[in-house]
């Protein structure tokens, strides 16, 4: 029996790793191509994917011929019109996004903070969309931006709603890289904190991913109870202080509950905080 072509494995899938097939390599290059700060140099794309430069160059030429990449001066590349079209079509057809956007707008108006929706891709949270208030401080992450689950409010929120064995597998057993002096780098410590997150219904990132940034997030659950994503708010530590967290946390939880109820086909009302089930 032939080996499967798509054996994609990366940091997103947690500690497990398997050999990369041709499709895996192509997907890794596409993934690197759509990261922020485009256009990207060939050397940067090779470093990001860990693939040899000739392999990356060959794939980029194939993508360019098909309209998925656009070459620029100096050997730079950026996402092409066909890739952007696919992204736009996906965004427009996503039920989760259609349901989350008005909730994010309302949450942003009620809290005064940037409200956002993220989904899980293996061991990372991927930012999908947001609603940003008028502010002198621009903190909106780029669509497609990633942050590890272990050091983000959206990550802890989604981990808390996963079965414990799955959360443990995603975190692994090795020490986790510190993003700030406050990052929890012990997987066991993260796992030990999840029951409290689950009980209160929301997670708090207290400068775990980025200094001077605090965030609150709650999980969004699909019709079968599966984790569909997370709704959160983010702000500077002096605007989203500890007192604000106690007041706004239940609002974030209610917002995530509204999206969850809509996904199940029911009705949810933002701002109405129900008791824990």
N, C-alpha and C positions, 0 to 999 in steps of 0.2 A: 504494500500500500504506500503511495507516495506521501512524502512529508507535506503538511499543510503549507500553503504559500504564505498566508497571513499569520505570522506568529508574533505579532507586534508586542513588544515589551519595552517599558521605559520606567522612569522614576514614578510615573503616574500610577503604576500598578502595584506600588508598595515594594516590599523586599524581594519578591520573586523576580526572576529574570530567565528568559529563554532566548535561544538564537533568533536573530532577526532574518526574516525572509525578504524577498524583493518588495512585496507590498508594504511590509513594515518600514523599510527604508524610505520608500516613496512617501508614506504618511508622515514619517519623522521630518522629512524635508519640507513638506507642505505645512506641517505644524510650526516649524521654525520660521517659515516664510511669512506667516500671518502674525507673528509676534510684533509688539510695538517697536517703534524706532526704525521703521522701514525708510529707505531701502536698506537691504542687508548685503554685506560683502560675502563673496564666496567663502572666504576664510572663516568669517563669523558663523555662517551656516554650517560649515564643516565642524567647527568647534562645538557648536550647540548640539548637533546631532551625534557627534562622535564618529561620523562616517568619513572615509577618505575623500579628499578633494575631488579626485577624478569621478568617483561615484556621485557626489553631490552635483558636480558640473553636468554630468550626463543626464541626471534626473531633471535638473533645471532646464536643460535644452529641450527635453521632452515636454515639460510643463509649458515652456514658452511656445512651442509649436502648437500646443493645444489651447493656448489662451489662458492657462492657469498661472502663468508667471510672466512678468515683463522685465526684460533686461534693460539696464541703464548704463550710463557712462561709468567707466572705472571698474567694470565687473560687478556692479551692484544689481540686485534683483528685488522686486516687490511683487505682491499679489496681483494677478492679472484679472481681467474683466470677468472671465468665466468663474473664477474662484469667488470673486466678490458677488457675482450673481447668485451662486449657490448659497452663500452666506445670507444674502438678503432674502432669498426664497425660504430658507430654513427659519429665519427669524420671523418672517411674516406668517408662516404656517404653524408655528409652535403654539399649542393650546396653553401651555404653561405661561408663556410670555404674554399672550393676549389677556389672560386672567390676572397676571401679576402686575402689569403696568398701571392700571388705575389704582390698585392697592398701594403701589409704591408712591404714586403721586399724592394720595391721601395721607400716607404715613409721613412723607416729607413735609407736607403742609402742617400736620399736627405736631411734629417734633421739631421742625426747623433744621433737621439734619439730612444729609444725603442718605437716601434709601436705595437699596440695591437688591438684586436677585442673583444668586449663584447656583450652580449645579455641581455635582461631583463627577470627576473623571479620575477613577482610580484613587490615588492618595492625594489628589489636589482638588481644590475648589476653583472653578472657572467662573469668572465674572461674565454675566450675560447682558444685563441691562440695569439702568439706574434712573433715579429721578433726583436731580441736583438743585439745591436751593440757590438763590442769589446770594453770593458770599464773596468776600475778599480772598477766601482760602479755597483754592481749587483742589479737590481731593478725588475727583471722579476717576476710577480706574478705567483703563481701556477695555473695550469689549474683547473677550478672549484672554484677558489677563489672568494669571494663575497665582495661587498662594497655597502652600501646603496645608492640609487639614489640621495638622497638629498645632499650628500657631495662629489660627484665625477663628473669629467668632462663628463665621458660617461653617468652618470646618468642624469645630467642636459641636455645633448644633446638629450637623448631619451625622457625625460620629455617634452622638448620643442617641440617635433614632435608629441606628443600625444594630443588628444582633451583636452581642459582645464578642463572639469569636471573629466576626468579620472586621469589627473595629480593631481588634488586637492584631489581626493579620495585616491590615493596612498600615498600622503603626510600626510593626516589626519589633525587634528586640534590641537593635543597636541604638546607641545614643543618637539623638536627633540634632541636626545643625541648629545652632543658636542664631536667631535673626536679630535679637536684642538681648540686653542683660536680663530681661524678664521672661524670655522664652522658656517654656517647659521642655527640657531636652530628654527627659526620662519617659519612655513610652508607658511604663507602669504608672507614673504619676498622672499622665494624661488619662489613662484608662480609669484610674481611681477617682478622677474628678467628674467623669461622665454621668454617674448616677445622680449627682446633685443637679447637673445641668438638665437631665431628663425630668427630674422632679419639679424644678421651677419652670421648665418649659422654654428657657432661653439661655444662651451662652454669652459670656462677656470676654472680649479680647482686651486685656489691660496692658497695652503696649507689648504684646507678645510678638507681633509681626513687624511693627514699625514703631520707633520711639515717638512719643507725643501724640499717638493716635489711639483712640479707644473705640471699640465697636460692640454692638449688641446684635445677636442674630437668633432666629428660631427656625426649626426645621419645617419644611413643607412636605406633606405626605400625600401620595397618590391614592387612587381608589382602593387599592389592595393593601394600603398601609405602608407601601414602599417609599423610600426617601426620594422625593422628586426635586429637591433643592432646598434652599434656605433664603429667607428674607432677613435683611439686616439694615442697621443704620450705622453710620461711622462719623466721627467728629474728632476735633482736637481735644486733648485731655482737659483743657481749661474751659471748654464749652460743654463737653459731655463728661461732667464730673461724676463722682461717685453718688452724689445725691440724685443727679439726673438719671443715673442708671436704674435706681430703685423705682423711679416714676415711669420711665420710658420702656423698661424691660417688658412689663405686661402689655404695653401697646404693640411692641414688636411681636410678641407672642400672639396677640389677637390678630395682627395683620397676617402672619403666617397661617393662622387658623382659618382666616377668610379665604386665602388662596387654596388651602387644603380642602375646605368645604366646597368650593367652586369646582375643584377637580373631581370631587365625588358626586357632583351634580346637585349639591345642596346649596343653601344660602348662608353666607357669613356676613357679619356686620363688624366692620373695623371699629375698634375702640371699646367694644363690649367685651370685658374680660371675664371669661367663665372660669369656674373652678377646675382644678386639675382632675382629669378622669382617672 
